[in-house]
């Protein structure tokens, strides 16, 4: 059967129902015919209009366009005719009566579908100024255009609430009939609006109450509301949609402010979880987690445990640790590659490292946190925050119980204290507290192995203090000893841990004392010292450039 033949059969059914005084069924058959072949259906109904029999058809189409009544289900030849919508009714009525107000709504819907939101706003405003008989429908269309534009969302919600207050039934019917494709987005927007009111601590505001009423009317079973929440999207595996939903909620609510506190922390943790499942890399998720714990430590931890399984948390910890280790290694390489001894380039590389360490300190097992805290203190010192690094060292060095102090003294310098003491010594040195620096360096040096790296740092720190006090030879001996133990570490300390305005003096003294040592003992330069000579050359290059 051709389309024209099918239309003829459907129109004949419509004619019969119209003759029987059943305009609803008649119009439904005409609409079905219009959806199959519009020109044929329009000719048939226009012929009925010419005979003054089509008025009930137009009235029925008007009611469907306004959402005042539902389109009935119809059957033909034993089959149900489906997919009859209010949008089709608007198009049919606009074709039958080009000057009919429904034609305007149909053209506005087409503009919305094309993304021409501002044009829709302007046309609706002009028609409303002219006191159009479809004021409610035009206000709802303009409100949708505002929401879709993304720049006047608050005005759009206000438009919906105004229409809902004027006529709740007509508003809900029109949205369901004419704005069905946009319903999920609209419900999400209303949810964000309510969340914004909650963050503003405005639990009894008229706007929030009206918004809750409209949301309940549009989504009485909570189907869309539940399905569109970030947590639900995450659980259903829609990770990209989850990230987008979190980002929308985080960017700004409809009152022009951003969610704060536990709500913001939960959204950030949820977005970080989605990034983890998408394998987007560590930096984005660590930035979100760092901000979440800054906003609300307790809220972030609760959400962290809710949205991530134990296995997921282990994977995230591994990624965070890897990011911290790689970032610190890149910084060390940048330090070794510095063209001048006195420069502090590369410090910006420590920002993501510090962020990763702060996250790890929040979520890592207690047993590994002391080492993480030590590395964080080191990063703070190397980034130029000597005061913050010293405060962290003091906190980490403080015994958990007062009775532990005597135990610390009896054991001397435990392995976990040596790195902190060496770091605190350099922090004190940066602050000009030479007494504290000397005590910390000396305590580490006196106990030496098994904390070799800390011993090398303490030797370099003590050697610098000796140089500053005028004991050039003893200071040089400390650096010679440090280079024998770990030459790479000694070079890194001279280029990064030593205050920039003392590196030139240190280099000059070491160079002069090294020459005197070689003059007194020429054999020192012949065996086992090639590596130390290389480090001396690396430190000497900047001075030659400056000279």
RAPEKA-V439766 format. One record per pair of residues at least 6 apart in sequence whose C-alpha atoms are under 7 Angstrom apart, sorted by the first residue. I is the first residue (numbers start at 0). J is the second residue. Records with the same first field share a line. If there is no record, write none. Layout:
BEGIN
I: J  J
END
This chain:
BEGIN
2: 35  36
3: 36  39
6: 32  35  36  39  40
9: 28  29  32
10: 28  29  32  40
12: 28
13: 24  25  26  28  29
14: 25
16: 22  24  25
17: 25
22: 55  56
23: 59
24: 71
26: 56  59
27: 70  71
29: 40
30: 88
31: 83
32: 40
33: 40  91
41: 95
44: 53
45: 95
47: 53
48: 54
57: 92
60: 88  92
62: 68
63: 69  70  85  88
64: 85  88  89  101
65: 173
66: 169  172  173  176
67: 169  172
73: 79  80
74: 80
85: 176  177
86: 177
89: 101  102  105
90: 102  105
92: 101  102
93: 99  101  102
107: 119
110: 119
111: 119  144
116: 144  148
119: 141  144
120: 141  144
123: 137  141
127: 134
135: 162
138: 158  162
139: 158  159  162
142: 155  156  158  159
143: 155
145: 151  152  154  155
146: 152  155
152: 253
153: 253  254
160: 209  210
162: 170
163: 170  213
171: 216  217
183: 223
186: 214  224
187: 224  227
189: 210  214
191: 248  252
192: 252  253
193: 207
195: 252  253  254  258
196: 202  207
198: 258  259
225: 231
226: 232
229: 241  244  245
230: 269
232: 238  240  241
233: 241  273
238: 273  277
241: 270  273
242: 270  273
245: 266  270
249: 257  258  263
250: 257
251: 257
260: 294  295
261: 295  298
263: 291
264: 291  292  294  295  298  299
265: 298  299  302
267: 287  288  291
268: 287  288  291  299  302  303
269: 306
271: 284  287  288
272: 307
274: 284
275: 284
281: 318  319  322
285: 354  355  358
286: 354
288: 358
289: 354  357  358
291: 299
292: 299
316: 359  363
319: 355  359
322: 352  355
323: 352  355  356
326: 348  349  352
327: 349  352
330: 345  348  349
333: 345
334: 345  491  494  495
335: 491
338: 541
339: 541
340: 494  502  538  541
341: 499  500  502
342: 499
346: 382
349: 378  382
353: 375  378
356: 371  375
360: 368  371
373: 419
376: 388  391  392
377: 388  422
379: 385  387  388
380: 388  426
381: 495  496
385: 426  429
386: 426
388: 426
389: 423  426
392: 419  423
396: 416
398: 404
412: 443  446
414: 450
417: 443  450  453
418: 453
420: 439  443
421: 439  440  443  453  456  457
424: 435  436  437  439  440
425: 436  460  496
427: 433  435  436
428: 436
429: 498
437: 461
440: 457  460  461
443: 454  457
444: 454  457  458
447: 454
455: 481  485  489
456: 492
458: 477  478  481
459: 477  478  481  489
462: 473  474  475  477  478
463: 474  505
465: 471  473  474
466: 474
471: 508
472: 512
475: 509  512
481: 489
482: 489  531
486: 531  534
490: 534
493: 502
517: 523  524
END
